[in-house]
Amino acid sequence: MHTQRSPDGVQKAYAQPALLNPGLSEIIANGDAYFEHWQAYLATVNNKQVRTLAEERRPELKHSFEQVHLAARQIHEVFRPFLSDLQKLRAVLEADPTLARIDAQKDLILAAKDKGRQVQRGLDRFLAELNSVTALLRPPGTAAKH
């Protein structure tokens, strides 16, 4: 239920969690098969240096991909409960936004904060591993794009 008080970002998170998109779900569900498909794709890349690096660094890429997979699973496992806590808080506070009601929700607020931190740690880990993959495929002497 969308209200005028809801920030657009919160409403979008309720409607379609970006972290549960088909690409992430595919990585989680298919793991090794996804990696093999990705390796096959890399073999068709026009840049010969990238193709060569992908083959030479396959073990490192495999390890990094496994870490990406673990981080994706961590995010996936904690995001739904985090979102559920936020939805409960929103419903309670929209129904009765008094200080007494807010005070009565301290445990739920703390639980949501803790789960939010877990989501953030998972996202940080996920991003760090994706950056590792990028670095492994970057030809020597080329600068990272920001």
C-alpha positions as CSV (number, residue, x, y, z in Angstrom):
1,M,0.0,0.0,0.0
2,H,1.6,3.3,-1.1
3,T,1.0,6.3,1.0
4,Q,2.1,9.9,0.5
5,R,4.5,9.6,3.4
6,S,6.4,6.7,1.8
7,P,9.8,7.6,0.2
8,D,10.0,6.2,-3.3
9,G,13.0,4.0,-2.5
10,V,11.1,2.3,0.3
11,Q,8.1,1.7,-1.9
12,K,10.3,0.2,-4.6
13,A,11.9,-2.1,-2.1
14,Y,8.5,-3.4,-1.1
15,A,7.4,-3.8,-4.7
16,Q,10.4,-5.6,-6.2
17,P,13.5,-6.2,-4.1
18,A,16.4,-5.4,-6.4
19,L,18.5,-8.0,-4.6
20,L,16.2,-10.8,-5.6
21,N,16.4,-10.0,-9.3
22,P,16.7,-12.9,-11.8
23,G,20.4,-12.6,-12.3
24,L,21.2,-12.9,-8.6
25,S,18.6,-15.7,-8.2
26,E,20.2,-17.5,-11.1
27,I,23.7,-17.2,-9.5
28,I,22.2,-18.6,-6.2
29,A,20.3,-21.4,-7.8
30,N,22.7,-22.6,-10.4
31,G,26.2,-21.9,-8.9
32,D,28.7,-23.9,-10.8
33,A,26.6,-24.1,-13.9
34,Y,26.3,-20.3,-14.0
35,F,30.1,-20.0,-13.7
36,E,30.6,-22.5,-16.5
37,H,28.2,-20.5,-18.7
38,W,30.0,-17.3,-17.8
39,Q,33.3,-18.9,-18.7
40,A,31.9,-20.0,-22.1
41,Y,30.8,-16.4,-22.6
42,L,34.2,-15.0,-21.8
43,A,35.7,-17.3,-24.4
44,T,33.7,-15.3,-27.0
45,V,34.8,-11.8,-25.9
46,N,36.4,-9.8,-28.6
47,N,39.3,-8.7,-26.4
48,K,42.0,-11.3,-26.8
49,Q,43.8,-10.2,-23.6
50,V,40.6,-10.7,-21.6
51,R,40.0,-14.1,-23.1
52,T,43.6,-15.1,-22.3
53,L,43.4,-13.8,-18.7
54,A,40.1,-15.6,-18.2
55,E,41.8,-18.9,-19.1
56,E,45.0,-18.3,-17.3
57,R,43.2,-17.1,-14.1
58,R,40.4,-19.6,-14.2
59,P,41.2,-21.0,-10.7
60,E,41.3,-17.5,-9.2
61,L,38.1,-16.6,-11.0
62,K,36.4,-19.8,-9.8
63,H,37.4,-19.0,-6.2
64,S,36.1,-15.4,-6.6
65,F,32.9,-16.6,-8.1
66,E,32.4,-19.0,-5.2
67,Q,32.8,-16.0,-2.9
68,V,30.3,-14.0,-5.0
69,H,27.9,-17.0,-4.7
70,L,28.3,-17.2,-0.9
71,A,27.7,-13.4,-0.6
72,A,24.7,-13.6,-2.8
73,R,23.2,-16.4,-0.6
74,Q,23.9,-14.4,2.5
75,I,22.1,-11.4,1.1
76,H,19.2,-13.5,-0.1
77,E,18.8,-15.2,3.2
78,V,18.8,-12.1,5.3
79,F,17.0,-9.6,3.0
80,R,13.5,-11.1,3.2
81,P,13.5,-11.1,7.0
82,F,14.9,-7.6,7.0
83,L,12.2,-6.4,4.7
84,S,9.5,-8.2,6.8
85,D,10.7,-6.3,9.9
86,L,10.5,-3.0,8.0
87,Q,7.0,-3.8,6.8
88,K,5.9,-4.6,10.4
89,L,7.4,-1.4,11.7
90,R,5.8,0.6,8.9
91,A,2.4,-0.9,9.6
92,V,2.6,-0.3,13.3
93,L,3.9,3.3,13.0
94,E,1.4,4.3,10.3
95,A,-1.4,3.0,12.5
96,D,-0.2,4.7,15.7
97,P,2.8,7.0,15.4
98,T,3.0,8.0,19.0
99,L,6.1,8.0,21.2
100,A,4.7,5.2,23.4
101,R,4.1,3.0,20.3
102,I,7.6,3.7,19.0
103,D,9.1,2.9,22.4
104,A,7.1,-0.3,22.5
105,Q,8.8,-1.4,19.2
106,K,12.4,-1.1,20.4
107,D,13.1,-4.8,20.0
108,L,11.7,-4.9,16.5
109,I,13.7,-1.7,15.6
110,L,16.9,-3.3,17.0
111,A,16.3,-6.5,15.1
112,A,15.7,-4.6,11.9
113,K,18.9,-2.6,12.4
114,D,20.9,-5.8,13.0
115,K,19.4,-7.5,9.8
116,G,20.1,-4.3,7.9
117,R,23.7,-4.4,8.9
118,Q,23.9,-8.0,7.8
119,V,22.4,-7.0,4.4
120,Q,25.0,-4.2,4.2
121,R,27.9,-6.6,5.0
122,G,26.7,-9.0,2.4
123,L,26.4,-6.2,-0.2
124,D,29.9,-5.0,0.7
125,R,31.3,-8.6,0.4
126,F,29.4,-9.1,-2.9
127,L,30.8,-5.8,-4.3
128,A,34.4,-6.6,-3.1
129,E,34.3,-10.0,-4.9
130,L,32.9,-8.5,-8.1
131,N,35.7,-6.0,-8.0
132,S,38.2,-8.9,-7.5
133,V,36.7,-10.6,-10.6
134,T,37.1,-7.4,-12.6
135,A,40.7,-6.9,-11.5
136,L,41.5,-10.5,-12.5
137,L,40.2,-9.8,-16.0
138,R,41.8,-6.4,-16.4
139,P,44.7,-6.5,-18.8
140,P,48.0,-5.2,-17.3
141,G,48.5,-1.5,-17.8
142,T,44.8,-0.6,-18.0
143,A,43.3,1.6,-15.4
144,A,40.2,0.8,-13.4
145,K,37.1,2.7,-14.5
146,H,35.3,4.5,-11.7
